[in-house]
């Protein structure tokens, strides 16, 4: 599947193919030469992944990897060359700094642009999966749905969202700094993009209640968000993510999301009690 684009865009392979849940990737060199600029050739396997390239083009390298070429399912983009990793930082006691870096990248992505964005999907359409799952499963998903409905009914700070910000989608691009990859194509309240930092299943500490409380404060401050609003988006997002996993019959990851939803619900309850003078 890579061969037509290697020829069309004058690329040579520069490493082994990488397969993810949604894409095939191949490190390449441009200009048909081993000393050409390093890039990443990505072939999307699903529709939403394919349309993320439109958002990448619109960002034009500001907060996200540069797009060199884009056609159909294929995207040729700047390749991360830095040696640092947000997930490794989080493993090694730099969780706060990793969260602040991710928040800084999100803020760049949310900046206004001079050109109109591509066609986008309203955030409420994404939450239809939570509507269905909550009616079917009940319990904590109903709590997530209730909060999601309130947030979606009164959105604040509408922006083009990344839609899937986590520690593996913000990479070290060396002299270009930290940049995002793999966006979706949605529009909605900016708070949604910060919630996933509290829900990343790749972090073994994600279900640690103390880590959750600490990072909710760090992220709220770094993102200039009301912490209560961040917790509400986290509860809504965790329920939505659990709904997606349940659609795939992946109960292990769904249960992890539901645990995080419970942490968000407990934190919201504590905030309400503190506000009312109950300690």
GUKOL-500985 format. One record per residue (C-alpha): residue in three letters; chain; x, y, z. Coordinates in nm, 4 decimals, always signed. Example, Ala and Ser with C-alpha at 12.3 -4.5 7.8 and 13.67 -1.06 7.14 Angstrom:
// residues 2
@residuo:ALA	cadena:A	xx:+1.2300	yy:-0.4500	zz:+0.7800
@residuo:SER	cadena:A	xx:+1.3670	yy:-0.1060	zz:+0.7140
END
This chain:
// residues 279
@residuo:UNK	cadena:A	xx:+0.0000	yy:+0.0000	zz:+0.0000
@residuo:UNK	cadena:A	xx:+0.2955	yy:+0.2358	zz:+0.0489
@residuo:UNK	cadena:A	xx:+0.4484	yy:+0.1755	zz:-0.2935
@residuo:UNK	cadena:A	xx:+0.2272	yy:+0.4106	zz:-0.5030
@residuo:UNK	cadena:A	xx:+0.2991	yy:+0.7026	zz:-0.2698
@residuo:UNK	cadena:A	xx:+0.6709	yy:+0.6304	zz:-0.2488
@residuo:UNK	cadena:A	xx:+0.6801	yy:+0.6684	zz:-0.6241
@residuo:UNK	cadena:A	xx:+0.4368	yy:+0.9606	zz:-0.6497
@residuo:UNK	cadena:A	xx:+0.6024	yy:+1.1713	zz:-0.3813
@residuo:UNK	cadena:A	xx:+0.9621	yy:+1.0641	zz:-0.4535
@residuo:UNK	cadena:A	xx:+1.0185	yy:+0.8970	zz:-0.1176
@residuo:UNK	cadena:A	xx:+1.2432	yy:+0.6165	zz:+0.0047
@residuo:UNK	cadena:A	xx:+1.1803	yy:+0.3913	zz:+0.3030
@residuo:UNK	cadena:A	xx:+1.3748	yy:+0.4830	zz:+0.6175
@residuo:UNK	cadena:A	xx:+1.2609	yy:+0.2166	zz:+0.8626
@residuo:UNK	cadena:A	xx:+1.0141	yy:-0.0593	zz:+0.9324
@residuo:UNK	cadena:A	xx:+0.6375	yy:-0.0155	zz:+0.8903
@residuo:UNK	cadena:A	xx:+0.4321	yy:+0.0560	zz:+1.2017
@residuo:UNK	cadena:A	xx:+0.0764	yy:-0.0705	zz:+1.2427
@residuo:UNK	cadena:A	xx:-0.1689	yy:+0.0953	zz:+1.4826
@residuo:UNK	cadena:A	xx:-0.5391	yy:+0.0390	zz:+1.5414
@residuo:UNK	cadena:A	xx:-0.6259	yy:+0.3014	zz:+1.2818
@residuo:UNK	cadena:A	xx:-0.3302	yy:+0.3456	zz:+1.0457
@residuo:UNK	cadena:A	xx:-0.0276	yy:+0.2062	zz:+0.8675
@residuo:UNK	cadena:A	xx:+0.2850	yy:+0.4179	zz:+0.9041
@residuo:UNK	cadena:A	xx:+0.6228	yy:+0.4160	zz:+0.7313
@residuo:UNK	cadena:A	xx:+0.9265	yy:+0.6320	zz:+0.8157
@residuo:UNK	cadena:A	xx:+1.0578	yy:+0.7784	zz:+0.4909
@residuo:UNK	cadena:A	xx:+1.3081	yy:+1.0230	zz:+0.3445
@residuo:UNK	cadena:A	xx:+1.2015	yy:+1.2870	zz:+0.0965
@residuo:UNK	cadena:A	xx:+1.3539	yy:+1.3792	zz:-0.2420
@residuo:UNK	cadena:A	xx:+1.4318	yy:+1.0133	zz:-0.3117
@residuo:UNK	cadena:A	xx:+1.7577	yy:+1.0332	zz:-0.1190
@residuo:UNK	cadena:A	xx:+1.8858	yy:+0.8923	zz:+0.2093
@residuo:UNK	cadena:A	xx:+1.9844	yy:+1.2454	zz:+0.3138
@residuo:UNK	cadena:A	xx:+1.6407	yy:+1.3862	zz:+0.2304
@residuo:UNK	cadena:A	xx:+1.4230	yy:+1.5359	zz:+0.5012
@residuo:UNK	cadena:A	xx:+1.2801	yy:+1.2734	zz:+0.7372
@residuo:UNK	cadena:A	xx:+0.9040	yy:+1.2336	zz:+0.7138
@residuo:UNK	cadena:A	xx:+0.6281	yy:+0.9909	zz:+0.8075
@residuo:UNK	cadena:A	xx:+0.3960	yy:+0.8377	zz:+0.5493
@residuo:UNK	cadena:A	xx:+0.0599	yy:+0.7486	zz:+0.6997
@residuo:UNK	cadena:A	xx:-0.2182	yy:+0.5460	zz:+0.5379
@residuo:UNK	cadena:A	xx:-0.5451	yy:+0.5769	zz:+0.7286
@residuo:UNK	cadena:A	xx:-0.7598	yy:+0.2671	zz:+0.7781
@residuo:UNK	cadena:A	xx:-1.0798	yy:+0.4400	zz:+0.8861
@residuo:UNK	cadena:A	xx:-1.2705	yy:+0.7434	zz:+0.7691
@residuo:UNK	cadena:A	xx:-1.2237	yy:+0.9653	zz:+1.0723
@residuo:UNK	cadena:A	xx:-0.8501	yy:+0.9070	zz:+1.0745
@residuo:UNK	cadena:A	xx:-0.8366	yy:+1.0074	zz:+0.7083
@residuo:UNK	cadena:A	xx:-1.0184	yy:+1.3361	zz:+0.7637
@residuo:UNK	cadena:A	xx:-0.7787	yy:+1.4305	zz:+1.0433
@residuo:UNK	cadena:A	xx:-0.5344	yy:+1.5241	zz:+0.7667
@residuo:UNK	cadena:A	xx:-0.7580	yy:+1.8159	zz:+0.6728
@residuo:UNK	cadena:A	xx:-0.7232	yy:+1.9603	zz:+1.0217
@residuo:UNK	cadena:A	xx:-0.3468	yy:+1.9037	zz:+1.0150
@residuo:UNK	cadena:A	xx:-0.3257	yy:+2.1009	zz:+0.6903
@residuo:UNK	cadena:A	xx:-0.5329	yy:+2.3823	zz:+0.8383
@residuo:UNK	cadena:A	xx:-0.3040	yy:+2.4116	zz:+1.1423
@residuo:UNK	cadena:A	xx:-0.0181	yy:+2.4588	zz:+0.8953
@residuo:UNK	cadena:A	xx:+0.2569	yy:+2.3423	zz:+1.1311
@residuo:UNK	cadena:A	xx:+0.1551	yy:+2.5722	zz:+1.4186
@residuo:UNK	cadena:A	xx:+0.1234	yy:+2.3428	zz:+1.7201
@residuo:UNK	cadena:A	xx:+0.1082	yy:+2.0343	zz:+1.4967
@residuo:UNK	cadena:A	xx:+0.3384	yy:+1.8459	zz:+1.2613
@residuo:UNK	cadena:A	xx:+0.3725	yy:+1.9992	zz:+0.9145
@residuo:UNK	cadena:A	xx:+0.1879	yy:+1.8338	zz:+0.6270
@residuo:UNK	cadena:A	xx:+0.3993	yy:+1.7871	zz:+0.3139
@residuo:UNK	cadena:A	xx:+0.1421	yy:+1.6058	zz:+0.1006
@residuo:UNK	cadena:A	xx:-0.2127	yy:+1.4794	zz:+0.1461
@residuo:UNK	cadena:A	xx:-0.4234	yy:+1.2718	zz:-0.0880
@residuo:UNK	cadena:A	xx:-0.7159	yy:+1.0429	zz:-0.0104
@residuo:UNK	cadena:A	xx:-0.6132	yy:+0.7996	zz:+0.2653
@residuo:UNK	cadena:A	xx:-0.2463	yy:+0.9037	zz:+0.2537
@residuo:UNK	cadena:A	xx:-0.0720	yy:+1.1747	zz:+0.4512
@residuo:UNK	cadena:A	xx:+0.2954	yy:+1.2703	zz:+0.4350
@residuo:UNK	cadena:A	xx:+0.3946	yy:+1.4668	zz:+0.7427
@residuo:UNK	cadena:A	xx:+0.6898	yy:+1.5928	zz:+0.9397
@residuo:UNK	cadena:A	xx:+0.8543	yy:+1.3200	zz:+1.1477
@residuo:UNK	cadena:A	xx:+0.9362	yy:+1.3660	zz:+1.5162
@residuo:UNK	cadena:A	xx:+1.3137	yy:+1.3506	zz:+1.5690
@residuo:UNK	cadena:A	xx:+1.3422	yy:+1.4495	zz:+1.9350
@residuo:UNK	cadena:A	xx:+1.4332	yy:+1.1989	zz:+2.2047
@residuo:UNK	cadena:A	xx:+1.1944	yy:+1.3073	zz:+2.4781
@residuo:UNK	cadena:A	xx:+0.8578	yy:+1.1431	zz:+2.5480
@residuo:UNK	cadena:A	xx:+0.5674	yy:+1.2708	zz:+2.7551
@residuo:UNK	cadena:A	xx:+0.4747	yy:+0.9216	zz:+2.8653
@residuo:UNK	cadena:A	xx:+0.8322	yy:+0.8531	zz:+2.9782
@residuo:UNK	cadena:A	xx:+0.8325	yy:+1.1830	zz:+3.1646
@residuo:UNK	cadena:A	xx:+0.5137	yy:+1.0791	zz:+3.3418
@residuo:UNK	cadena:A	xx:+0.6711	yy:+0.7428	zz:+3.4317
@residuo:UNK	cadena:A	xx:+0.9820	yy:+0.9120	zz:+3.5728
@residuo:UNK	cadena:A	xx:+0.8283	yy:+1.1602	zz:+3.8128
@residuo:UNK	cadena:A	xx:+0.7737	yy:+1.4481	zz:+3.5694
@residuo:UNK	cadena:A	xx:+0.3986	yy:+1.4056	zz:+3.5404
@residuo:UNK	cadena:A	xx:+0.3286	yy:+1.7716	zz:+3.6147
@residuo:UNK	cadena:A	xx:+0.5705	yy:+1.8929	zz:+3.3476
@residuo:UNK	cadena:A	xx:+0.4309	yy:+1.6463	zz:+3.0919
@residuo:UNK	cadena:A	xx:+0.0800	yy:+1.7766	zz:+3.1556
@residuo:UNK	cadena:A	xx:+0.1920	yy:+2.1384	zz:+3.1240
@residuo:UNK	cadena:A	xx:+0.3658	yy:+2.0656	zz:+2.7921
@residuo:UNK	cadena:A	xx:+0.0527	yy:+1.8981	zz:+2.6558
@residuo:UNK	cadena:A	xx:-0.1622	yy:+2.1901	zz:+2.7730
@residuo:UNK	cadena:A	xx:+0.0690	yy:+2.4365	zz:+2.5985
@residuo:UNK	cadena:A	xx:+0.0383	yy:+2.2435	zz:+2.2712
@residuo:UNK	cadena:A	xx:-0.3409	yy:+2.2314	zz:+2.3040
@residuo:UNK	cadena:A	xx:-0.3512	yy:+2.6078	zz:+2.3545
@residuo:UNK	cadena:A	xx:-0.1550	yy:+2.6574	zz:+2.0295
@residuo:UNK	cadena:A	xx:-0.3965	yy:+2.4344	zz:+1.8406
@residuo:UNK	cadena:A	xx:-0.6934	yy:+2.6297	zz:+1.9742
@residuo:UNK	cadena:A	xx:-0.5639	yy:+2.9683	zz:+1.8572
@residuo:UNK	cadena:A	xx:-0.7761	yy:+3.1506	zz:+1.5959
@residuo:UNK	cadena:A	xx:-0.6591	yy:+3.1177	zz:+1.2357
@residuo:UNK	cadena:A	xx:-0.6968	yy:+3.3615	zz:+0.9473
@residuo:UNK	cadena:A	xx:-0.8487	yy:+3.0990	zz:+0.7159
@residuo:UNK	cadena:A	xx:-1.1774	yy:+2.9121	zz:+0.7679
@residuo:UNK	cadena:A	xx:-1.1438	yy:+2.5565	zz:+0.9019
@residuo:UNK	cadena:A	xx:-1.2403	yy:+2.2468	zz:+0.7035
@residuo:UNK	cadena:A	xx:-1.5814	yy:+2.0895	zz:+0.7481
@residuo:UNK	cadena:A	xx:-1.6072	yy:+1.9691	zz:+1.1076
@residuo:UNK	cadena:A	xx:-1.8330	yy:+1.7469	zz:+1.3169
@residuo:UNK	cadena:A	xx:-2.0082	yy:+1.9131	zz:+1.6143
@residuo:UNK	cadena:A	xx:-1.9044	yy:+1.7592	zz:+1.9454
@residuo:UNK	cadena:A	xx:-2.2627	yy:+1.6686	zz:+2.0356
@residuo:UNK	cadena:A	xx:-2.2692	yy:+1.4225	zz:+1.7428
@residuo:UNK	cadena:A	xx:-1.9823	yy:+1.2306	zz:+1.9004
@residuo:UNK	cadena:A	xx:-2.1739	yy:+1.2016	zz:+2.2251
@residuo:UNK	cadena:A	xx:-2.4551	yy:+1.0085	zz:+2.0588
@residuo:UNK	cadena:A	xx:-2.2568	yy:+0.6936	zz:+2.1436
@residuo:UNK	cadena:A	xx:-2.2860	yy:+0.7825	zz:+2.5135
@residuo:UNK	cadena:A	xx:-2.6608	yy:+0.8410	zz:+2.4742
@residuo:UNK	cadena:A	xx:-2.7074	yy:+0.4885	zz:+2.3413
@residuo:UNK	cadena:A	xx:-2.4767	yy:+0.3185	zz:+2.5923
@residuo:UNK	cadena:A	xx:-2.6221	yy:+0.5014	zz:+2.8934
@residuo:UNK	cadena:A	xx:-2.9753	yy:+0.3934	zz:+2.8072
@residuo:UNK	cadena:A	xx:-2.8540	yy:+0.0367	zz:+2.7647
@residuo:UNK	cadena:A	xx:-2.6074	yy:+0.0080	zz:+3.0539
@residuo:UNK	cadena:A	xx:-2.7401	yy:+0.2626	zz:+3.3041
@residuo:UNK	cadena:A	xx:-2.5428	yy:+0.3182	zz:+3.6251
@residuo:UNK	cadena:A	xx:-2.2425	yy:+0.5516	zz:+3.6009
@residuo:UNK	cadena:A	xx:-2.2929	yy:+0.6123	zz:+3.2293
@residuo:UNK	cadena:A	xx:-2.6186	yy:+0.7882	zz:+3.3137
@residuo:UNK	cadena:A	xx:-2.4214	yy:+1.0242	zz:+3.5417
@residuo:UNK	cadena:A	xx:-2.1770	yy:+1.0907	zz:+3.2576
@residuo:UNK	cadena:A	xx:-2.4609	yy:+1.1495	zz:+3.0149
@residuo:UNK	cadena:A	xx:-2.6365	yy:+1.3960	zz:+3.2452
@residuo:UNK	cadena:A	xx:-2.3197	yy:+1.6039	zz:+3.2798
@residuo:UNK	cadena:A	xx:-2.2440	yy:+1.5798	zz:+2.9076
@residuo:UNK	cadena:A	xx:-2.5905	yy:+1.7090	zz:+2.8205
@residuo:UNK	cadena:A	xx:-2.5429	yy:+2.0142	zz:+3.0438
@residuo:UNK	cadena:A	xx:-2.1997	yy:+2.0897	zz:+2.8996
@residuo:UNK	cadena:A	xx:-2.3139	yy:+2.0508	zz:+2.5403
@residuo:UNK	cadena:A	xx:-2.6222	yy:+2.2655	zz:+2.6016
@residuo:UNK	cadena:A	xx:-2.4139	yy:+2.5611	zz:+2.7226
@residuo:UNK	cadena:A	xx:-2.0722	yy:+2.5411	zz:+2.5541
@residuo:UNK	cadena:A	xx:-1.7969	yy:+2.7917	zz:+2.6193
@residuo:UNK	cadena:A	xx:-1.4978	yy:+2.8912	zz:+2.4063
@residuo:UNK	cadena:A	xx:-1.5847	yy:+2.7037	zz:+2.0870
@residuo:UNK	cadena:A	xx:-1.2715	yy:+2.5996	zz:+1.8945
@residuo:UNK	cadena:A	xx:-1.1473	yy:+2.3473	zz:+1.6417
@residuo:UNK	cadena:A	xx:-1.0616	yy:+2.0551	zz:+1.8669
@residuo:UNK	cadena:A	xx:-0.7838	yy:+1.8003	zz:+1.8372
@residuo:UNK	cadena:A	xx:-1.0206	yy:+1.5379	zz:+1.9755
@residuo:UNK	cadena:A	xx:-0.7629	yy:+1.2851	zz:+2.0954
@residuo:UNK	cadena:A	xx:-0.4913	yy:+1.4588	zz:+2.2966
@residuo:UNK	cadena:A	xx:-0.2909	yy:+1.2118	zz:+2.5019
@residuo:UNK	cadena:A	xx:+0.0740	yy:+1.1532	zz:+2.5861
@residuo:UNK	cadena:A	xx:+0.1472	yy:+0.9598	zz:+2.2660
@residuo:UNK	cadena:A	xx:-0.0107	yy:+1.2187	zz:+2.0364
@residuo:UNK	cadena:A	xx:+0.2139	yy:+1.5046	zz:+2.1497
@residuo:UNK	cadena:A	xx:+0.5693	yy:+1.4369	zz:+2.0319
@residuo:UNK	cadena:A	xx:+0.9142	yy:+1.5915	zz:+2.0591
@residuo:UNK	cadena:A	xx:+1.0094	yy:+1.7479	zz:+1.7235
@residuo:UNK	cadena:A	xx:+1.3519	yy:+1.8701	zz:+1.8371
@residuo:UNK	cadena:A	xx:+1.4135	yy:+2.2316	zz:+1.7397
@residuo:UNK	cadena:A	xx:+1.0443	yy:+2.2698	zz:+1.6485
@residuo:UNK	cadena:A	xx:+0.9410	yy:+2.1819	zz:+2.0027
@residuo:UNK	cadena:A	xx:+0.6443	yy:+1.9676	zz:+2.1079
@residuo:UNK	cadena:A	xx:+0.3789	yy:+1.9185	zz:+1.8385
@residuo:UNK	cadena:A	xx:+0.0557	yy:+1.7252	zz:+1.8007
@residuo:UNK	cadena:A	xx:-0.0316	yy:+1.4484	zz:+1.5567
@residuo:UNK	cadena:A	xx:-0.3427	yy:+1.2410	zz:+1.4753
@residuo:UNK	cadena:A	xx:-0.6317	yy:+1.4847	zz:+1.5279
@residuo:UNK	cadena:A	xx:-0.9978	yy:+1.4145	zz:+1.4642
@residuo:UNK	cadena:A	xx:-1.2239	yy:+1.6660	zz:+1.2868
@residuo:UNK	cadena:A	xx:-1.4524	yy:+1.8037	zz:+1.5547
@residuo:UNK	cadena:A	xx:-1.5547	yy:+2.1413	zz:+1.6884
@residuo:UNK	cadena:A	xx:-1.6718	yy:+2.2208	zz:+2.0379
@residuo:UNK	cadena:A	xx:-1.5781	yy:+2.3591	zz:+2.3777
@residuo:UNK	cadena:A	xx:-1.2040	yy:+2.3751	zz:+2.4362
@residuo:UNK	cadena:A	xx:-1.2328	yy:+2.2029	zz:+2.7751
@residuo:UNK	cadena:A	xx:-1.3028	yy:+1.8728	zz:+2.6024
@residuo:UNK	cadena:A	xx:-0.9457	yy:+1.8532	zz:+2.4707
@residuo:UNK	cadena:A	xx:-0.7939	yy:+1.8619	zz:+2.8198
@residuo:UNK	cadena:A	xx:-1.0023	yy:+1.5799	zz:+2.9687
@residuo:UNK	cadena:A	xx:-0.8174	yy:+1.2998	zz:+2.7911
@residuo:UNK	cadena:A	xx:-0.4967	yy:+1.3885	zz:+2.9769
@residuo:UNK	cadena:A	xx:-0.6682	yy:+1.2488	zz:+3.2871
@residuo:UNK	cadena:A	xx:-0.7920	yy:+0.9384	zz:+3.1061
@residuo:UNK	cadena:A	xx:-0.4903	yy:+0.8055	zz:+2.9121
@residuo:UNK	cadena:A	xx:-0.5050	yy:+0.4244	zz:+2.9515
@residuo:UNK	cadena:A	xx:-0.1371	yy:+0.3905	zz:+2.8547
@residuo:UNK	cadena:A	xx:-0.0363	yy:+0.5391	zz:+3.1899
@residuo:UNK	cadena:A	xx:-0.0414	yy:+0.2769	zz:+3.4681
@residuo:UNK	cadena:A	xx:-0.0974	yy:+0.5567	zz:+3.7214
@residuo:UNK	cadena:A	xx:-0.4126	yy:+0.6817	zz:+3.5487
@residuo:UNK	cadena:A	xx:-0.6378	yy:+0.5169	zz:+3.8098
@residuo:UNK	cadena:A	xx:-0.4358	yy:+0.6424	zz:+4.1071
@residuo:UNK	cadena:A	xx:-0.6771	yy:+0.8705	zz:+4.3011
@residuo:UNK	cadena:A	xx:-0.3940	yy:+1.0917	zz:+4.4268
@residuo:UNK	cadena:A	xx:-0.2518	yy:+1.1312	zz:+4.0763
@residuo:UNK	cadena:A	xx:-0.5984	yy:+1.2180	zz:+3.9470
@residuo:UNK	cadena:A	xx:-0.6495	yy:+1.4918	zz:+4.2067
@residuo:UNK	cadena:A	xx:-0.3016	yy:+1.6346	zz:+4.1568
@residuo:UNK	cadena:A	xx:-0.3177	yy:+1.6382	zz:+3.7767
@residuo:UNK	cadena:A	xx:-0.6662	yy:+1.7868	zz:+3.7718
@residuo:UNK	cadena:A	xx:-0.5246	yy:+2.0875	zz:+3.9578
@residuo:UNK	cadena:A	xx:-0.2133	yy:+2.1060	zz:+3.7367
@residuo:UNK	cadena:A	xx:-0.4112	yy:+2.0838	zz:+3.4121
@residuo:UNK	cadena:A	xx:-0.6805	yy:+2.3287	zz:+3.5216
@residuo:UNK	cadena:A	xx:-0.4153	yy:+2.5855	zz:+3.6102
@residuo:UNK	cadena:A	xx:-0.2058	yy:+2.5291	zz:+3.2968
@residuo:UNK	cadena:A	xx:-0.5124	yy:+2.5438	zz:+3.0714
@residuo:UNK	cadena:A	xx:-0.6684	yy:+2.8412	zz:+3.2527
@residuo:UNK	cadena:A	xx:-0.9810	yy:+2.6332	zz:+3.3070
@residuo:UNK	cadena:A	xx:-1.2211	yy:+2.6278	zz:+3.5981
@residuo:UNK	cadena:A	xx:-1.1322	yy:+2.2984	zz:+3.7705
@residuo:UNK	cadena:A	xx:-1.4969	yy:+2.2059	zz:+3.8159
@residuo:UNK	cadena:A	xx:-1.5525	yy:+2.2428	zz:+3.4417
@residuo:UNK	cadena:A	xx:-1.2474	yy:+2.0234	zz:+3.3709
@residuo:UNK	cadena:A	xx:-1.3805	yy:+1.7553	zz:+3.6064
@residuo:UNK	cadena:A	xx:-1.7187	yy:+1.7693	zz:+3.4351
@residuo:UNK	cadena:A	xx:-1.5577	yy:+1.7218	zz:+3.0932
@residuo:UNK	cadena:A	xx:-1.3520	yy:+1.4358	zz:+3.2351
@residuo:UNK	cadena:A	xx:-1.6658	yy:+1.2638	zz:+3.3640
@residuo:UNK	cadena:A	xx:-1.8361	yy:+1.3155	zz:+3.0278
@residuo:UNK	cadena:A	xx:-1.5329	yy:+1.2048	zz:+2.8251
@residuo:UNK	cadena:A	xx:-1.4650	yy:+0.8957	zz:+3.0376
@residuo:UNK	cadena:A	xx:-1.8251	yy:+0.7867	zz:+2.9871
@residuo:UNK	cadena:A	xx:-1.8007	yy:+0.8457	zz:+2.6125
@residuo:UNK	cadena:A	xx:-1.4745	yy:+0.6515	zz:+2.5892
@residuo:UNK	cadena:A	xx:-1.6244	yy:+0.3645	zz:+2.7892
@residuo:UNK	cadena:A	xx:-1.9179	yy:+0.3634	zz:+2.5464
@residuo:UNK	cadena:A	xx:-1.6826	yy:+0.3263	zz:+2.2498
@residuo:UNK	cadena:A	xx:-1.5008	yy:+0.0382	zz:+2.4170
@residuo:UNK	cadena:A	xx:-1.8305	yy:-0.1316	zz:+2.4995
@residuo:UNK	cadena:A	xx:-1.9252	yy:-0.1105	zz:+2.1310
@residuo:UNK	cadena:A	xx:-1.6099	yy:-0.3149	zz:+2.0639
@residuo:UNK	cadena:A	xx:-1.6879	yy:-0.5539	zz:+2.3532
@residuo:UNK	cadena:A	xx:-1.3665	yy:-0.4364	zz:+2.5239
@residuo:UNK	cadena:A	xx:-1.4819	yy:-0.4485	zz:+2.8850
@residuo:UNK	cadena:A	xx:-1.1332	yy:-0.4167	zz:+3.0327
@residuo:UNK	cadena:A	xx:-1.0731	yy:-0.0707	zz:+2.8900
@residuo:UNK	cadena:A	xx:-1.4369	yy:+0.0264	zz:+2.9447
@residuo:UNK	cadena:A	xx:-1.4001	yy:-0.0583	zz:+3.3141
@residuo:UNK	cadena:A	xx:-1.0855	yy:+0.1562	zz:+3.3335
@residuo:UNK	cadena:A	xx:-1.2753	yy:+0.4520	zz:+3.1883
@residuo:UNK	cadena:A	xx:-1.5620	yy:+0.3938	zz:+3.4279
@residuo:UNK	cadena:A	xx:-1.3176	yy:+0.3946	zz:+3.7196
@residuo:UNK	cadena:A	xx:-1.1882	yy:+0.7346	zz:+3.6042
@residuo:UNK	cadena:A	xx:-1.5470	yy:+0.8556	zz:+3.5667
@residuo:UNK	cadena:A	xx:-1.6013	yy:+0.7565	zz:+3.9296
@residuo:UNK	cadena:A	xx:-1.2893	yy:+0.9509	zz:+4.0344
@residuo:UNK	cadena:A	xx:-1.4221	yy:+1.2574	zz:+3.8516
@residuo:UNK	cadena:A	xx:-1.7637	yy:+1.2178	zz:+4.0132
@residuo:UNK	cadena:A	xx:-1.6060	yy:+1.1911	zz:+4.3594
@residuo:UNK	cadena:A	xx:-1.3890	yy:+1.4988	zz:+4.2965
@residuo:UNK	cadena:A	xx:-1.6935	yy:+1.6962	zz:+4.1841
@residuo:UNK	cadena:A	xx:-1.8771	yy:+1.5921	zz:+4.4984
@residuo:UNK	cadena:A	xx:-1.5842	yy:+1.7048	zz:+4.7153
@residuo:UNK	cadena:A	xx:-1.5757	yy:+2.0394	zz:+4.5352
@residuo:UNK	cadena:A	xx:-1.9480	yy:+2.0868	zz:+4.5935
@residuo:UNK	cadena:A	xx:-1.9142	yy:+1.9979	zz:+4.9629
@residuo:UNK	cadena:A	xx:-1.6214	yy:+2.2365	zz:+5.0091
@residuo:UNK	cadena:A	xx:-1.8154	yy:+2.5126	zz:+4.8360
@residuo:UNK	cadena:A	xx:-2.1069	yy:+2.4553	zz:+5.0716
@residuo:UNK	cadena:A	xx:-1.8810	yy:+2.4566	zz:+5.3784
@residuo:UNK	cadena:A	xx:-1.9006	yy:+2.0805	zz:+5.4407
@residuo:UNK	cadena:A	xx:-1.5610	yy:+1.9254	zz:+5.5173
END
